[in-house]
Amino acid sequence: MKYFSSVAAVYFSGLLALTVVATFFVANPIFAEAGLAEQQSFFSNALREAHINEIVTVAGKVFRVVNGIVTAEDGPVSPATEVQALRLAYAKTVAKRSPYFALAGTSLMHLDYGLKDLAQAQERLSRIQATRHNEKIVSTTLYPLSFLRAMSELEYMRRSFIKSGADSDMIAYQALLNKAQHAYAENLEQFQRSFLSVVPETTGAYGTANSIITRENSLRALADLSRRTEKPGQAIKMRNRCFRGRINDCVVSDLSVPIVASVAKVTFKKIETDQVIRSHAFYRNFGFIVDALPSPVLSQSACTNSEKTPPFFSFSYEPNFFGYIERFGIVPIGNVRFFETDRYTQVPYLDYFTSRGARYVPAKEFNHYNCPELDRDVGSIFSTFAIGNYARQSSILEQTPPADTKVLQRSVRGVSGTTIHESDAHTYLQTALQLVDKGLLPASISDEIIDLAVATKNQSAGFEWIPTEIARIELRNLLARKKGAQPELAASFLFFARSGFYALMMSGNQSLGTVPELFTEKKHILPDEPYIYLSDFQEIPGELPRAMNDLKDYLKIHSDLLW
């Protein structure tokens, strides 16, 4: 995972004590002995055709599997042991290239920190509820913590199995796959019940940059999330049987390199790129660091509306007193959106600021309540950045056959600027994957490319940012509430609009199954929306200084509230 500069080395400490014994995989008489020659032929051919080179450990003994041939340092390998090693190499390759319920590109250490903060936010939000019932359901079902912890545990084990190739880790990995599936279904069912119990049928709709959210389509979205795991669940069962020797249940395409889809190359008008420059300058005026790292540019955003905010993003980090990064933020840099308060009244939280003379209050597009499918953008932003970072630092060019170097060099140049277009990142990755597929790269580099591809395909890169950011926002809201501000934190509103549930359930992560677009598309910005954008101030003389002063006061008020 070295391509994520912000990601620390992952650790692995003791998992659950598993009662399943490794001998089930390596020495089950039903599968290990029956059809031994047939198994040998199938797994050997499959691994050879996929150019697989792996090291595995069977019952504590190390074997190398290269293009379907098994060798050991201490001499000949028995037919039974050979088949065991082949099956294990097959399973290890599947875990790398076609995993279900995976979090490739996620910093697990930071995810675990974020989940602790999210649990704390959930518990504190429960304390302010008006009834015992609401207190209980907020404290137990607002966030899918069991599922998220199971996913972290599973991903640790997936990476451990990939690193070790050990039969014991294989067994543990399969057990944790079942645990994650169960936790997903359980947390989803619990949230649905709580949603129905506290969100009234009379609840009105609200709009985000790209969607209209209603009670009805929220329930429909939850149903879609519930159905999505049926196909992966069946596939996981088939794989388990395949890994035990049931070759009729094997799907050889699981060994293929991941397919990363092309995305459209988006061109922007000069007026749009000029606005990006103005947005950078606007944020710099307030001390925000928005230029230190390359800026990802998406082909399409789930969170910003391209009519006003082209999908340019920047990473903004906040160092603390000691110089350590305290927060790593994502800023839509295509524009800046504000509430125009004289058009948006009777909102207690905004009233807190307008009573102090604010006319313009930030209306952020990139958070869990204004963008229910936030995870799709987060995954695309982090993977685009990671691909560019990898292309600049990797030794892949030195390892590439001369005949293929020119094409690869061209794709490297496409992701080496101060902005990285998602389309160029995908082109680079597709070029590199072709080399992997042909078996032209060393195994270590192939593994790095495949990990990038899995993270990109599944939109799982940087997922740790989501629970961390949700927890940060809600804990700050609770502090602000103690100081007199009035953010809406009642159970009904939390479950309807502020849970971040769809992003936390990884709506965009294809390794859990695919779902359609969850919410009603809003094709255009509506005429009565209470927003004004930084770009609009070009047509309103004298109002930009007012907006800047209001933002300065907004930031100071937040600082005063929290300190």
C-alpha positions as CSV (number, residue, x, y, z in Angstrom):
1,M,0.0,0.0,0.0
2,K,3.0,2.3,-0.4
3,Y,1.3,4.4,-3.0
4,F,-0.8,6.2,-0.3
5,S,1.6,8.7,1.3
6,S,-0.8,9.2,4.2
7,V,-1.1,5.5,5.0
8,A,1.0,4.1,7.8
9,A,2.1,0.5,7.8
10,V,-0.7,-1.8,8.7
11,Y,-0.5,-4.0,11.7
12,F,-2.1,-7.3,12.5
13,S,-2.7,-8.5,16.0
14,G,-4.6,-11.5,17.2
15,L,-8.0,-12.2,15.6
16,L,-10.8,-14.1,17.1
17,A,-9.8,-17.5,18.3
18,L,-11.1,-19.6,15.4
19,T,-12.2,-23.1,16.0
20,V,-12.0,-24.1,12.4
21,V,-8.8,-26.1,11.9
22,A,-6.6,-25.6,8.9
23,T,-6.6,-29.3,8.2
24,F,-10.1,-28.9,6.7
25,F,-8.5,-27.1,3.8
26,V,-5.3,-29.1,3.4
27,A,-6.4,-32.6,4.2
28,N,-10.1,-33.2,3.9
29,P,-10.4,-36.7,2.6
30,I,-13.6,-36.0,0.6
31,F,-11.9,-33.3,-1.5
32,A,-8.2,-33.8,-1.2
33,E,-8.1,-37.4,-2.3
34,A,-11.0,-37.8,-4.8
35,G,-10.1,-36.9,-8.3
36,L,-6.5,-36.0,-7.4
37,A,-5.2,-36.1,-11.0
38,E,-8.2,-34.1,-12.3
39,Q,-7.6,-31.4,-9.6
40,Q,-3.9,-31.3,-10.4
41,S,-4.6,-30.8,-14.1
42,F,-7.3,-28.1,-13.6
43,F,-5.5,-25.9,-11.0
44,S,-2.1,-26.3,-12.7
45,N,-3.5,-25.2,-16.1
46,A,-5.5,-22.4,-14.7
47,L,-2.5,-20.9,-12.9
48,R,-0.2,-21.4,-15.9
49,E,-2.6,-19.6,-18.2
50,A,-2.9,-16.7,-15.8
51,H,0.9,-16.4,-15.4
52,I,0.7,-16.9,-11.6
53,N,3.8,-16.9,-9.5
54,E,3.1,-17.4,-5.8
55,I,4.7,-18.7,-2.6
56,V,2.4,-20.7,-0.3
57,T,2.7,-22.5,3.0
58,V,1.0,-25.9,3.5
59,A,1.1,-27.3,7.0
60,G,4.0,-25.1,7.9
61,K,6.1,-26.0,4.8
62,V,6.9,-23.5,2.0
63,F,6.2,-24.1,-1.7
64,R,6.7,-22.0,-4.8
65,V,4.1,-22.2,-7.5
66,V,5.2,-20.8,-10.8
67,N,3.0,-21.2,-13.9
68,G,1.3,-24.2,-12.4
69,I,4.5,-26.0,-11.3
70,V,5.0,-26.7,-7.6
71,T,8.5,-26.9,-6.1
72,A,10.0,-27.2,-2.7
73,E,13.5,-26.5,-1.5
74,D,13.9,-29.9,0.1
75,G,13.2,-32.1,-2.9
76,P,10.2,-33.8,-4.6
77,V,6.6,-33.0,-3.8
78,S,4.0,-35.7,-3.3
79,P,0.9,-35.6,-5.6
80,A,-1.4,-34.9,-2.6
81,T,0.8,-32.1,-1.4
82,E,1.1,-30.7,-4.9
83,V,-2.6,-30.4,-5.2
84,Q,-2.9,-28.7,-1.8
85,A,-0.3,-26.1,-2.9
86,L,-2.0,-25.5,-6.2
87,R,-5.4,-25.0,-4.6
88,L,-3.8,-22.6,-2.1
89,A,-2.1,-20.6,-4.8
90,Y,-5.4,-20.4,-6.7
91,A,-7.2,-19.1,-3.5
92,K,-4.4,-16.6,-2.8
93,T,-4.6,-15.2,-6.4
94,V,-8.4,-14.9,-6.1
95,A,-8.0,-13.0,-2.8
96,K,-5.7,-10.5,-4.6
97,R,-7.5,-10.1,-7.9
98,S,-11.2,-10.7,-7.3
99,P,-11.9,-10.4,-3.6
100,Y,-15.4,-10.0,-2.2
101,F,-16.0,-7.6,0.8
102,A,-12.6,-6.0,0.3
103,L,-11.1,-2.6,1.3
104,A,-8.1,-2.3,-1.0
105,G,-6.5,1.1,-0.7
106,T,-7.9,1.8,2.8
107,S,-5.6,2.6,5.7
108,L,-6.8,0.1,8.3
109,M,-5.0,1.8,11.1
110,H,-6.8,5.1,10.4
111,L,-10.1,3.3,9.8
112,D,-9.9,1.8,13.3
113,Y,-9.2,5.2,14.8
114,G,-12.1,6.6,12.9
115,L,-14.4,3.8,14.1
116,K,-13.5,4.6,17.7
117,D,-14.5,8.2,17.1
118,L,-17.7,7.2,15.3
119,A,-18.7,5.0,18.2
120,Q,-18.1,7.9,20.6
121,A,-20.2,10.3,18.4
122,Q,-23.0,7.7,18.3
123,E,-23.0,7.4,22.1
124,R,-23.0,11.2,22.7
125,L,-25.7,11.8,20.1
126,S,-27.9,9.2,21.9
127,R,-27.6,11.2,25.2
128,I,-29.4,14.3,23.8
129,Q,-32.5,12.5,22.5
130,A,-35.9,13.4,23.8
131,T,-37.1,9.9,24.6
132,R,-35.7,6.6,25.9
133,H,-36.7,4.8,22.7
134,N,-34.9,7.3,20.6
135,E,-31.9,7.3,22.9
136,K,-31.7,3.5,22.6
137,I,-32.0,3.2,18.8
138,V,-29.5,6.0,18.2
139,S,-27.0,4.4,20.6
140,T,-27.3,1.0,18.9
141,T,-28.3,1.4,15.3
142,L,-27.4,4.9,13.9
143,Y,-24.1,3.7,12.5
144,P,-23.2,0.2,11.2
145,L,-20.4,-0.3,13.6
146,S,-20.4,-4.1,13.7
147,F,-20.2,-4.3,10.0
148,L,-17.4,-1.7,9.7
149,R,-15.4,-3.5,12.4
150,A,-16.0,-6.8,10.7
151,M,-14.8,-5.3,7.4
152,S,-11.6,-4.0,9.0
153,E,-10.9,-7.3,10.6
154,L,-11.6,-9.1,7.3
155,E,-9.3,-6.8,5.3
156,Y,-6.5,-7.3,7.8
157,M,-6.8,-11.0,7.3
158,R,-7.0,-10.7,3.5
159,R,-3.8,-8.8,3.5
160,S,-2.2,-11.3,6.0
161,F,-3.2,-14.2,3.8
162,I,-1.8,-12.5,0.7
163,K,1.4,-11.8,2.5
164,S,1.8,-15.3,4.1
165,G,0.1,-17.6,1.6
166,A,-0.6,-19.9,4.6
167,D,-3.4,-22.4,4.8
168,S,-4.2,-21.3,8.3
169,D,-4.7,-17.7,7.2
170,M,-6.8,-19.0,4.3
171,I,-9.2,-20.6,6.8
172,A,-9.3,-17.6,9.0
173,Y,-10.0,-15.4,6.0
174,Q,-13.0,-17.5,4.9
175,A,-14.4,-17.5,8.3
176,L,-14.2,-13.7,8.5
177,L,-15.9,-13.4,5.1
178,N,-18.9,-15.1,6.6
179,K,-18.8,-12.8,9.6
180,A,-18.7,-9.6,7.5
181,Q,-21.7,-10.8,5.4
182,H,-23.7,-11.5,8.6
183,A,-22.8,-8.1,10.1
184,Y,-23.8,-6.3,6.9
185,A,-27.3,-7.9,6.8
186,E,-27.8,-7.4,10.6
187,N,-26.8,-3.8,10.7
188,L,-28.9,-3.0,7.6
189,E,-32.0,-4.6,9.0
190,Q,-31.5,-2.8,12.4
191,F,-31.2,0.6,10.6
192,Q,-34.3,-0.1,8.5
193,R,-36.4,-0.9,11.6
194,S,-35.1,2.3,13.4
195,F,-35.7,4.4,10.3
196,L,-39.3,3.2,10.1
197,S,-39.9,3.8,13.8
198,V,-38.7,7.4,14.0
199,V,-38.9,9.0,10.5
200,P,-42.6,10.1,10.1
201,E,-44.5,9.4,6.9
202,T,-45.1,13.1,6.6
203,T,-41.4,13.9,6.4
204,G,-40.7,16.3,3.5
205,A,-38.2,15.9,0.8
206,Y,-34.9,17.7,0.6
207,G,-32.4,18.4,-2.2
208,T,-28.7,17.8,-2.5
209,A,-26.6,19.0,-5.4
210,N,-27.6,16.1,-7.6
211,S,-30.5,14.3,-5.9
212,I,-33.9,14.7,-4.3
213,I,-34.1,12.7,-1.0
214,T,-37.5,11.5,0.2
215,R,-38.6,9.1,2.9
216,E,-39.9,6.8,0.1
217,N,-36.8,6.7,-2.0
218,S,-34.7,6.3,1.2
219,L,-36.5,3.1,2.0
220,R,-36.1,2.0,-1.6
221,A,-32.4,2.7,-1.4
222,L,-32.2,0.6,1.8
223,A,-34.0,-2.3,0.0
224,D,-31.5,-2.0,-2.9
225,L,-28.6,-2.2,-0.4
226,S,-30.2,-5.3,1.1
227,R,-30.5,-7.2,-2.2
228,R,-27.1,-6.3,-3.5
229,T,-25.2,-9.0,-1.5
230,E,-27.2,-12.0,-2.7
231,K,-24.9,-12.6,-5.8
232,P,-21.6,-12.2,-3.9
233,G,-22.9,-14.4,-1.1
234,Q,-23.6,-17.2,-3.5
235,A,-20.3,-16.7,-5.2
236,I,-18.4,-16.9,-1.9
237,K,-20.0,-20.3,-1.2
238,M,-19.0,-21.6,-4.6
239,R,-15.4,-20.4,-4.0
240,N,-15.2,-22.2,-0.7
241,R,-16.2,-25.4,-2.5
242,C,-13.7,-24.7,-5.3
243,F,-10.8,-24.1,-2.9
244,R,-11.6,-27.5,-1.3
245,G,-11.3,-29.2,-4.7
246,R,-14.8,-29.0,-6.2
247,I,-13.5,-27.8,-9.6
248,N,-17.0,-27.6,-11.1
249,D,-17.6,-24.7,-8.7
250,C,-14.4,-22.8,-9.8
251,V,-14.7,-19.8,-12.1
252,V,-11.4,-19.4,-13.8
253,S,-12.0,-15.7,-14.6
254,D,-11.6,-15.0,-10.9
255,L,-7.8,-15.3,-11.7
256,S,-7.9,-12.6,-14.3
257,V,-6.4,-9.2,-13.7
258,P,-9.1,-6.8,-12.6
259,I,-10.9,-4.9,-15.4
260,V,-10.8,-1.1,-14.8
261,A,-13.4,0.6,-16.9
262,S,-12.6,3.6,-19.1
263,V,-14.2,6.9,-18.0
264,A,-14.9,9.8,-20.3
265,K,-12.3,12.5,-20.8
266,V,-14.0,15.7,-19.7
267,T,-12.9,19.0,-21.2
268,F,-13.7,22.2,-19.4
269,K,-14.4,25.7,-20.6
270,K,-12.1,28.6,-19.8
271,I,-14.7,30.1,-17.6
272,E,-14.7,26.9,-15.5
273,T,-10.9,26.6,-15.2
274,D,-10.7,30.4,-14.3
275,Q,-13.2,29.7,-11.6
276,V,-11.0,26.9,-10.2
277,I,-8.2,29.4,-10.0
278,R,-10.4,31.9,-8.1
279,S,-11.5,29.2,-5.7
280,H,-7.9,28.3,-4.9
281,A,-7.2,31.9,-4.2
282,F,-10.3,32.3,-2.1
283,Y,-9.3,29.4,0.2
284,R,-5.7,30.5,0.4
285,N,-6.9,33.9,1.7
286,F,-8.2,32.0,4.8
287,G,-5.0,30.0,5.3
288,F,-6.3,26.8,3.8
289,I,-3.6,24.6,2.3
290,V,-5.1,23.6,-1.1
291,D,-2.1,23.6,-3.5
292,A,0.4,21.3,-1.8
293,L,-0.7,18.1,-3.5
294,P,-1.9,17.3,-7.1
295,S,-5.7,17.9,-7.5
296,P,-7.8,15.0,-8.7
297,V,-10.4,15.9,-11.4
298,L,-13.3,13.4,-11.7
299,S,-15.2,12.7,-14.9
300,Q,-18.4,12.9,-12.9
301,S,-19.2,13.7,-9.3
302,A,-21.9,12.3,-7.0
303,C,-21.6,15.3,-4.7
304,T,-21.2,18.4,-6.8
305,N,-23.4,19.7,-9.6
306,S,-21.4,20.3,-12.8
307,E,-23.6,23.3,-13.7
308,K,-22.0,25.3,-11.0
309,T,-19.1,23.2,-9.6
310,P,-17.0,21.3,-12.1
311,P,-15.5,18.2,-10.3
312,F,-12.1,19.6,-9.4
313,F,-11.0,18.5,-5.9
314,S,-8.1,19.4,-3.6
315,F,-6.6,17.8,-0.5
316,S,-6.4,20.2,2.3
317,Y,-4.5,19.3,5.5
318,E,-4.4,21.0,8.8
319,P,-1.2,20.7,10.8
320,N,-1.4,21.0,14.6
321,F,0.9,23.0,16.9
322,F,3.6,20.4,16.6
323,G,3.5,20.2,12.9
324,Y,1.6,16.8,12.6
325,I,-1.3,16.5,10.3
326,E,-4.4,16.8,12.4
327,R,-7.0,16.6,9.6
328,F,-6.8,15.5,6.0
329,G,-9.7,17.2,4.2
330,I,-11.2,17.0,0.7
331,V,-12.3,20.4,-0.8
332,P,-14.4,20.8,-4.0
333,I,-12.3,23.4,-5.6
334,G,-14.5,24.0,-8.7
335,N,-16.6,26.6,-6.8
336,V,-17.6,27.6,-3.3
337,R,-21.2,27.4,-2.2
338,F,-23.0,29.6,0.4
339,F,-26.4,29.8,1.9
340,E,-28.0,33.1,1.1
341,T,-29.6,33.6,4.5
342,D,-32.3,36.1,3.5
343,R,-33.7,33.3,1.3
344,Y,-33.3,30.5,3.9
345,T,-35.0,31.4,7.2
346,Q,-36.5,29.5,10.1
347,V,-33.4,27.3,10.5
348,P,-32.2,27.5,14.1
349,Y,-28.6,26.6,13.2
350,L,-28.3,29.3,10.6
351,D,-30.1,31.7,12.8
352,Y,-27.2,31.4,15.2
353,F,-24.9,33.0,12.6
354,T,-27.4,35.4,11.0
355,S,-28.1,36.9,14.4
356,R,-24.5,37.9,14.3
357,G,-24.9,39.7,11.0
358,A,-23.9,37.0,8.6
359,R,-25.6,37.2,5.2
360,Y,-23.6,34.3,3.6
361,V,-23.0,31.0,5.5
362,P,-21.0,28.1,3.9
363,A,-23.2,25.4,2.4
364,K,-20.8,22.6,2.0
365,E,-21.6,20.1,-0.8
366,F,-19.0,17.5,0.3
367,N,-20.2,15.9,3.5
368,H,-22.3,13.0,4.6
369,Y,-25.7,14.8,4.8
370,N,-25.4,16.8,1.6
371,C,-24.1,13.8,-0.3
372,P,-25.5,10.4,0.7
373,E,-23.3,8.5,-1.7
374,L,-20.2,10.3,-0.7
375,D,-18.2,7.1,-0.8
376,R,-18.3,7.0,-4.6
377,D,-16.5,10.3,-4.9
378,V,-14.1,9.6,-2.0
379,G,-13.0,6.3,-3.6
380,S,-12.5,7.9,-7.0
381,I,-10.6,10.9,-5.6
382,F,-8.2,8.8,-3.5
383,S,-7.6,6.2,-6.3
384,T,-7.0,8.9,-8.9
385,F,-4.5,10.6,-6.6
386,A,-2.9,7.2,-5.7
387,I,-2.5,6.2,-9.3
388,G,-0.7,9.5,-10.1
389,N,1.5,9.1,-7.1
390,Y,2.4,5.6,-8.0
391,A,3.1,6.4,-11.6
392,R,5.6,9.1,-10.5
393,Q,7.4,7.0,-7.9
394,S,7.3,3.4,-9.3
395,S,10.1,1.7,-11.0
396,I,7.7,0.1,-13.5
397,L,9.3,1.9,-16.5
398,E,12.7,0.3,-15.7
399,Q,11.1,-3.1,-15.5
400,T,9.0,-2.8,-18.7
401,P,10.2,-4.5,-22.0
402,P,11.5,-1.8,-24.5
403,A,8.7,-2.5,-27.0
404,D,6.1,-1.4,-24.4
405,T,8.0,1.5,-22.9
406,K,6.7,4.2,-25.2
407,V,3.0,3.6,-24.5
408,L,3.6,3.5,-20.8
409,Q,5.7,6.7,-20.8
410,R,2.9,8.5,-22.5
411,S,0.4,7.3,-19.9
412,V,2.8,8.3,-17.1
413,R,3.0,11.9,-18.5
414,G,-0.8,12.0,-18.4
415,V,-0.9,11.7,-14.6
416,S,2.2,13.7,-13.7
417,G,0.9,17.2,-13.6
418,T,-0.6,19.4,-10.8
419,T,-4.0,18.1,-11.8
420,I,-4.8,14.4,-12.4
421,H,-7.8,13.6,-14.5
422,E,-9.6,10.4,-13.5
423,S,-9.7,9.4,-17.2
424,D,-5.9,9.7,-17.5
425,A,-5.5,7.7,-14.3
426,H,-7.6,4.9,-15.6
427,T,-5.7,4.9,-18.9
428,Y,-2.4,4.5,-17.1
429,L,-3.8,1.7,-15.0
430,Q,-5.2,-0.1,-18.0
431,T,-1.8,0.1,-19.7
432,A,0.0,-1.3,-16.7
433,L,-2.6,-4.1,-16.3
434,Q,-2.0,-5.2,-19.9
435,L,1.7,-5.8,-18.9
436,V,0.6,-7.7,-15.8
437,D,-1.8,-9.8,-17.9
438,K,1.1,-10.8,-20.3
439,G,3.3,-11.7,-17.4
440,L,5.9,-9.1,-18.4
441,L,6.4,-7.5,-14.9
442,P,8.1,-8.8,-11.7
443,A,5.6,-10.2,-9.2
444,S,6.1,-7.4,-6.7
445,I,5.2,-4.7,-9.2
446,S,2.3,-6.8,-10.6
447,D,0.9,-7.0,-7.1
448,E,1.1,-3.3,-6.6
449,I,-0.7,-2.6,-9.9
450,I,-3.4,-5.2,-9.1
451,D,-4.0,-3.7,-5.7
452,L,-4.4,-0.2,-7.3
453,A,-6.8,-1.8,-9.8
454,V,-8.9,-3.5,-7.1
455,A,-9.1,-0.3,-5.1
456,T,-10.1,1.7,-8.2
457,K,-12.7,-0.8,-9.5
458,N,-14.3,-1.1,-6.0
459,Q,-14.0,2.6,-5.1
460,S,-12.6,1.6,-1.8
461,A,-9.5,3.8,-1.7
462,G,-9.4,6.2,1.2
463,F,-12.6,4.8,2.8
464,E,-11.2,5.5,6.3
465,W,-11.8,9.2,5.6
466,I,-15.6,8.7,5.7
467,P,-16.2,7.5,9.3
468,T,-13.4,9.8,10.5
469,E,-15.0,12.8,8.9
470,I,-18.6,11.9,10.0
471,A,-17.4,11.6,13.6
472,R,-15.5,14.9,13.4
473,I,-18.5,16.8,12.1
474,E,-21.0,15.4,14.6
475,L,-18.6,15.7,17.6
476,R,-18.0,19.4,16.6
477,N,-21.8,19.8,16.3
478,L,-22.3,18.5,19.9
479,L,-19.7,20.9,21.2
480,A,-21.3,23.8,19.3
481,R,-24.7,22.8,20.8
482,K,-23.3,23.2,24.3
483,K,-22.3,26.7,23.4
484,G,-25.7,27.8,22.1
485,A,-25.8,26.8,18.5
486,Q,-28.7,24.6,17.4
487,P,-27.8,22.0,14.8
488,E,-30.7,19.6,14.1
489,L,-29.7,16.3,15.9
490,A,-33.1,14.7,16.7
491,A,-33.3,11.0,16.0
492,S,-35.8,11.6,13.1
493,F,-33.4,13.9,11.3
494,L,-30.4,11.8,12.1
495,F,-31.8,8.7,10.5
496,F,-33.4,10.5,7.6
497,A,-30.5,12.9,6.6
498,R,-27.4,12.8,8.9
499,S,-26.5,9.1,9.4
500,G,-24.1,8.8,6.4
501,F,-25.5,5.3,6.3
502,Y,-25.4,4.8,2.5
503,A,-21.7,5.8,2.4
504,L,-20.8,3.8,5.5
505,M,-22.5,0.7,3.9
506,M,-20.1,1.3,0.9
507,S,-22.8,1.8,-1.7
508,G,-20.1,2.2,-4.4
509,N,-18.0,-0.8,-3.5
510,Q,-18.6,-3.4,-6.1
511,S,-16.9,-6.1,-4.0
512,L,-20.1,-6.1,-1.9
513,G,-22.4,-6.3,-5.0
514,T,-23.6,-3.5,-7.3
515,V,-26.5,-1.2,-6.7
516,P,-28.1,1.3,-9.1
517,E,-28.1,5.0,-8.4
518,L,-29.9,5.1,-5.1
519,F,-31.7,8.4,-5.2
520,T,-33.8,10.4,-7.7
521,E,-31.5,12.3,-10.0
522,K,-31.9,16.1,-10.0
523,K,-30.8,17.0,-13.6
524,H,-30.6,20.7,-13.0
525,I,-30.2,23.2,-10.2
526,L,-33.7,24.3,-9.2
527,P,-34.6,28.0,-9.4
528,D,-35.6,28.3,-5.8
529,E,-32.5,26.8,-4.2
530,P,-31.2,29.1,-1.4
531,Y,-27.6,29.1,-2.6
532,I,-25.2,31.5,-4.1
533,Y,-21.8,30.5,-5.5
534,L,-18.4,32.2,-5.5
535,S,-18.8,32.5,-9.3
536,D,-22.0,34.4,-8.9
537,F,-20.2,37.3,-7.2
538,Q,-18.6,38.2,-10.5
539,E,-22.0,39.7,-11.4
540,I,-22.7,41.3,-8.1
541,P,-20.3,44.2,-7.4
542,G,-19.3,44.6,-3.8
543,E,-20.7,41.3,-2.5
544,L,-17.5,39.2,-2.6
545,P,-15.9,41.2,0.2
546,R,-19.1,40.8,2.3
547,A,-19.0,37.0,1.7
548,M,-15.3,36.9,2.7
549,N,-16.0,38.8,5.9
550,D,-18.9,36.5,6.7
551,L,-16.7,33.4,6.2
552,K,-14.0,34.9,8.4
553,D,-16.6,35.5,11.1
554,Y,-18.0,32.0,10.6
555,L,-14.6,30.4,11.1
556,K,-14.0,32.6,14.2
557,I,-17.4,31.7,15.6
558,H,-16.6,28.0,15.2
559,S,-13.3,28.4,16.8
560,D,-14.9,30.3,19.7
561,L,-17.6,27.7,20.1
562,L,-15.1,24.9,20.2
563,W,-12.6,26.5,22.5
